[in-house]
Amino acid sequence: MSASPLAGILNAIAGQPRTPAELARDLGSSEGALNGMLRTLQGGGYVQEAAQTTDGCECGPCALKSMCRNAGQDAPPLHLLRLTPRGEAYLRRLNPQGH
C-alpha cells in the first residue's frame, strides 16, 4: 500500500499519463478533492502536464510516448498529467524492489 494519498496518485500516474477525471474515477475520489492534491504534487515538482508543443512533446524523451494521447496529434491536449523525474525518483524510494 502507498505511504500516503499523494503517493497513491503518483503510482496511478506512473503507469500511464492520466487526466484528472480518469484519476478521480480510478482512485474513487471526486475531481474536487483530487484537484487540491494534484496542485500540491505539481507545486512540489512531482507531476506536470503532458502537453504537445510545436517542437514535439513537452515531456521530452518519454518511455510512454507511444501510449500518449497527446503525442503527434493536432488536437488540443487533454490535460494529461505525467510524473516528473522527481516524482519517479520518489516512487523508486518508496518501492525500491518494484523498479
Rosetta blueprint (number, residue, H / E / L):
1 M L
2 S L
3 A L
4 S L
5 P H
6 L H
7 A H
8 G H
9 I H
10 L H
11 N H
12 A H
13 I H
14 A H
15 G L
16 Q L
17 P L
18 R E
19 T L
20 P H
21 A H
22 E H
23 L H
24 A H
25 R H
26 D H
27 L H
28 G L
29 S L
30 S L
31 E H
32 G H
33 A H
34 L H
35 N H
36 G H
37 M H
38 L H
39 R H
40 T H
41 L H
42 Q H
43 G H
44 G L
45 G L
46 Y L
47 V E
48 Q E
49 E E
50 A E
51 A L
52 Q E
53 T E
54 T L
55 D L
56 G E
57 C E
58 E L
59 C L
60 G L
61 P L
62 C L
63 A L
64 L L
65 K H
66 S H
67 M H
68 C L
69 R L
70 N L
71 A L
72 G L
73 Q L
74 D L
75 A L
76 P L
77 P L
78 L L
79 H L
80 L E
81 L E
82 R E
83 L E
84 T L
85 P H
86 R H
87 G H
88 E H
89 A H
90 Y H
91 L H
92 R H
93 R H
94 L H
95 N L
96 P H
97 Q H
98 G H
99 H L
